[in-house]
Amino acid sequence: MSADERELRRLLEFAVEIARGAGEITLRHFREGVVAETKADKSFVTVADREAERFMRRRIEEVYPSDGVVGEEEGEREGTSGRRWILDPIDGTYSFVHGVPLYGVLVGLEIGDEPSVGVINCAALGEMVYAARGLGCFRNDGEPARVSRTDALEEALLLGTDFRAFGQYGFGEAESRLWESVRMTRTWGDCYGYLLVATGRAELMIDPVMNVWDCAALLPVMEEAGGTFTDLRGRRTIHGGNSIATNGYLFERVMEIFSARRPAE
């Protein structure tokens, strides 16, 4: 193993450590009557979000003080190392405040603007997937995580956080065609849906609205599991404002559906 690979493995181990610690913080508040505040964008935030993010930021500052950090709740601190940690302390806060365990902690790491490390920790379910560029994707205690080999859209399971929202952002026609083309749809949303695709239990997961902290962990996880992570125009990015994850085998077929009619640029 090269020095670069050893360093990347250390960074992955650290990302797993802080994601696990943040997940433990969320569990202390889960189903304990935590009060949710509504932010300007109408999303929820709780004391658990803030405590979990502060824990992760504190650990990053202790161990990698020259790295940049951006988080959903605490904003951005620039660094000088060429690395940037991208944090979402609770992805799926709506589920969290309603006592539904389909939420997770997301930890992503950019190295030179390339999404290189990702962790999804669904602490209330006891499930974690984690990956680093070129090192593979793993589940829980090191079991390899791989996408499914389903290559027929008619046999695919499609997941989404909120299918109703696609029409609001100009993707309603394409989403309807995709819905009609697959075998089954379920709303096992937020990061849990991507975890299911990365571990071969679903084939597709789509979201019409995504922020960088929603996406940063997902791209390396999906790619190292053998799948794809792009925006709805097929661009490999964490800055597209929306996203689709596929098992790879179905990517071209799905892009044909979404390219048939695009919303105005």
N, C-alpha and C positions, 0 to 999 in steps of 0.2 A: 504494500500500500504506500502510495506517495505521501509526501508531507502535506500536499494540498488536500488529499483525501482524508488524512488523519485530522487535519484542522476542521474539515467539513463535518466529519463524524462527531468531533467535540462540540461543534455548534449545534448539530442535531440533538445530541444528548442534552445540551443545555436547554434547547427549545422544548424538549419533552419535559424536562424538570420544571420549567416555569409554567408550562401549560397544565401539568399535573397539580402544582401548587395552587394555581388560580382556580382550577376546578374544585379543589377541596374548599376553597373560600366560598365558591358559589353554593356548594352543598350545605354549608352552615346556615344559609339563608333560604334554601329551597323549601317550599311548602311551609314556611314559618310566618306567613302573613306579611311579607315584605311589601312596603308601599312603593308603588311605581309613580314616577313623575313623567309627564309628557313633554318631550323636547319640541323645538320649533318645527322639525320635520314630521311631527306627530308620532314618532317612535318613542318607545319606553326606555327609561333608564332607572336603575335602582341602586341602593347602597352596595349591593353585591357587584354590580358592574364596576363601580368606582373602586371598591376595595381590591377587586381582582386585578384591575389594570394597574393600580398603584403598586401592588406587590410585584407584578412583572417588570414594571419600569424600574423599581428599586433594585431588583436583582440584576437587570441589564446594566444599570449604572455601576453597580458593585463589581461586576465581572468584566464587562466590556464598556468602560466609561467613554471611549471615543466613538462608539457606534451611535448612529442616529436612531430615533424612535418616533413612530407615529401611532397614535391609538385613537379609537373612536371617541373616548370620553375626555382625554387629557391633551389632545392636540399633538403638535410635532415639536421635537427637539432635534436640531441638526447635529450631525456628527462629522468627524474628519477621517474616519477609517475606510470609507467606501462601502460600508455595510449599513443597512437600515432595517430595524425590526418593525414589523407592522402587526398591530395587536387589535383583536376584538375580544374583549373580556367575556361577553355573553352574546353569541350570535344566536338569535332566536329569543330575545327578551320577552316577546309576547307569550311564547310558550312557557318560559320560566315563571312569569308572574301568575300564570294560570295553573301552575303545578303540573305542567306537561313536561316530561323528561327529554323531549326532542330539541334540546339546545346544546350549545357547545362553546368551548374556548378555542379561539383561533390564534395561532402564532405563525407568522410568516417572516422570512428573512430574505431581503434583497442583497445580493453581492454584486457591486458594479451595475446596478439597475436590473439585474437578472434575478427573478424569483427562484431561489435556490434551496430553501428549506421550508417545510410546511408541517404543521401539527393540527389535527382536529381532535379535541378531547371532549367527548360526550360523557361527562363525569357521572351524571345521574343514571346512565345506562351501563357504565363500566366499560365503555368502548373508546379506544383511541387508535387513530391511524397517523403515521408520521413518515416523512420522506425527505431525502436530500438528493440533489442533482447527481445522477450517476451512481448512487448508492442503493437505490431501490426504495420500495414502499413497504411498510410493515404495519402489522396490527397488534395491539396490546403488548405482549412480551416478546415480540420478534418474529411472529408468524408472517411470512410473506403475504402481502395483499395484492391481488390481481383482479382486473376487471373481468366481466363475463366474456364468453366467446360467441354470444348471440349475434348473428349477422343478418337476420331478417327483421326489418322494422315491425312487421306484423306480429312478431313474437316478443316485442320489447315491452318492458315496464318503464313508463314515463313518470317522473316525479316533478313536482313544482310546489313552491311555497304558496303562491296565490295565482291561480290561473286566470281569475277575473281581471287582474291588473294588466294583462298583455294588450288589451284593446286600448287602454288609456295611453299607451306608449307607441302605438302604431304597429304592433305586431299581432293584432288579434286574428287576422286572416290566416297567417302562417301558423300560429299556435293552434287554431282550430283544425287546420289540415293535418298537423302533426298529431293532435289528439285523436283524430279519426283514423290515423294510419297505424297506431300502435295497438298492442293487445290489451293493455291495462294502464290506467292512470291512478296515482295516489298522491295525496298532499302531505307526504312525509318530507317537510321542507327544511329550509335554512341549511346549515352545514351538515345536518344529519343525512339529507338527501344525497349530498356529494360523497359522504362516507359510504353510503350504500352502493353507489356506482363504483367507487374505488375498490370495494370488497366483493364485487361481482353479484350483488343481490338486486340490482336494478341496472338498467342500461343507459338511461337518460335522466338528466336533471336540469331544469331551466329556471331562470329568474329574470324578469324584465327590468329590475332595478337593483344595482349592486354598487357598493363603494369599494375603494381600494382595500380597506381592512376586511371586507367580506371575501375578497378574491385572493389576497396574497398567499395565504396558506394553501389554497385549493389547487392552484396551478401545478406546483411541484408534486403534490400528492397524486393528482390525476395522471400526470404524465409518467411518473415513476411506477404507477400501478398499471401502465399500459394503455391508458385512455387519452382523451383530449380535454383541454379546457380553453375555451375561446369566448369572445363575445358573440352576440347573435348574428353578426356579419361574418363570423368565421375567423376573426383576427385573434391571434395568440397574444393576449394582453390581460393585465389586471386593472386596466384603466378604461375599459370599454363602457362602463355604466350599466352593463347587463351581462349575462353569462349563460353558457350552456356547457355541460360536461357530458361526454359520451364515452362509450367503451372502445371507441376507435373504429370498430368495424362498421358502425352506423353513421359515422361523421359525415361522409359525402352525401349520403341519402338525406340526412337532416338538413344539410346546407342547401341542397336542391330545393327543399321545401321553403326555407327562409329566404332564398334568393329570388324566388318567383315574383315576389312583390315586396319591396323594401319600403319602410317609412321614409319620408322626405328627409334629406340631410340638413 
